[in-house]
Amino acid sequence: MSSPTKRVLSGMRPTGRLHIGHYFGALQNWVRLQSNLDYDCFYFVADWHALTSDYADTSAIAENSLQITIDFLASGLDPQKSVIFLQSLVPEHAELHLLLSMVTPLGWLERIPTYKEQLDNIKNKDLHTYGFLGYPTLQTADIVMYSPQPESEAPVGAALRRPSLFVPVGEDQVSHVEFSRELVRRFNLYYGFNVSSDLFAPQNRKLVRTALFKLLDVPASDPIVPESQPLTPEQQTVATGFVRQRVLDVGVANFFEKLPGNLKPFFSFASVLEEPDVLLTQTPRIPGLDGRKMSKSYGNAISLSESDADIRSKTKVMVTDPARKRRTDPGNPDVCPVFDWHKLFSTPERDPGRLDWVRQGCTTAGIGCIECKAAMADNLIKWIAPVRERRLSYEQNPKQVLQILDEGSAKARECAKRTMARVRDAIFHWPSKRSSL
């Protein structure tokens, strides 16, 4: 049997028990991916991320972390197929976050739309903190910590490898992964892109000021590399930094693709960290009970541990087609949140013919909204029953859940240690320094 060739990484903040929106928006796909032999799956409880907004009161984080893990397991995540871990039990995440933060431009963080939106919308918490501003950098560390071992250093092509690290997201989250890609690109340029000092030797000056300057779109008269004057070590450092910045602007892959043969011996590149790619997931529409986005903070969700009685009482007051004012008015299922839920729970396998019954009855006023909601609630209860049963089993054995977290965290940490050894070597060069003493 062949070993997995790709890695998948995703996580959730422990802000409370998960709801059906979490299941259909993410967990369902996570479960599907863990059964695909091409993927090595890492799923984690992001308890450090909870601190970015809930730092003032941490009393619920441990319990919430336990409950979200139970929800993971009840939803079908299998510790034999996936690595399920707790972020804070892998301290290497904090170290990589620190090192990535050294090269993260402040402006990149300040321009992130969700940062500005949450500052504007969340008024009951002070979010003007370094931790909240820098959460995308921590998120990047979480992802790329599980970069597969890169290929060995090569003059050309290492930057062009097929992606092997993926984050499953919907289209609305692609920008978050793009931030991570750009940051890793910048990090790799500083610590994986190497310029030979021989490039600045007197006999190579003309080559630099013609072929290299042309490739990097630098005026031939630029004084960064003098035509004949010897360069001090400090000037070489400045010139190397200048070249790196220009390569970042044009792109490492483009640079190597266009690099003339007589310049190739002076450059090499080896990815220290893998640029993550998105694994686009088609997620079904599942609005909240009030028609807005489903969210615990809105109080419009059905949790994965909801009782039958609460499901019936909550769904009974769901919003419907706003144009259907009276029982005798025909409705439009396509604008009704209840029909969105029917499509998830009243499947042909679970309730043959039910979707046709809803559409026909709604559009002709043959059924009322109360009947429609009751039928949907019946099928939601049938769907949630096995999830709730598995959940109850784990709730009664919390030590087993902690053991799964501890064992998964130990596995994750072994991978993290290998990544951090590679990162430290690339930044500080201690192995070569020690061998030279």
C-alpha angles and dihedrals in degrees: 000000000000120000121242115278098195136052128216123200129184139143146177134224114246098237096137142306116331124250136209090270089062090050098052093034097052121340095065089057093044090056091049093050095051089061092054108095091210091068133072102201128210118183122176147183105239099213094156088056089056087063092061089076105011100046092123094063118026097163094109100043097089094047092044090050090054093047095048090051089053088051090051091053095042089053091057107268107148121207087210090061103030137037105240112189148159115247096220092054088065102062091180086081089068093048093050090046089055093050094045090049089061090068099033110112111229091224091060090060096044092052096055106117096218090054092058093041094054093045087055097042105038107069101157094068133053104237096170092111136121090240094056093044092049099045093109088059091051088047089053090051090051091054104041094042084084095052109144116245105283125231117268120273114289133174094234136012104028088102091053100059120136111261117262103171117076139182115201107224143150120247092265090063100048091099091062091058091044089059089054091048092052093046093049089048089055093045093049091050092056097043106022103037111084128195117195115232086225087075089076097047113124093250091058099047095097090051091051095047094048116028099024096041090049092050092049093043093242120150111254089233094057108130095213088101110029117220097237110351114109115249121233117222088257091053091049089054091051092046091049090051090050091052091048092053092050091048089051089053095051095035128252093251093050091046095055092042092057098034111124116238094245090059098046096087090063098057137057135166134198122174111238092187130023120247104236121230130205123253099206113221124198104222122192120240109260112169123190125260089270096046095256124109109298110257138153089226090059092049090228101115139101110222123219088246096050117138123237091248093052092047091054095045094046097045091046089071097043116135116252137185101329091212092061101086100158136035090248094053116101114237139210113236092194092070096039120100090208090063090050087058092045089058089058100041107022094062121162089251093053100035115007114213096008096117091052089048090053096047094045095043095045098047092048097038086242090135131032128231092253091058091045093051093047092053091049092048090053091056094042088055091050090051097046097044097084091042090052091046092054089045092054090051092055093042088059090052106044092157089061089053091050090049090054089051093047094048093045091048090052090053092047091049093055089057091044092052091056091050093049093048088056092046094049092049091050094049104037103023092213096153092059091041092052092047091052094055 
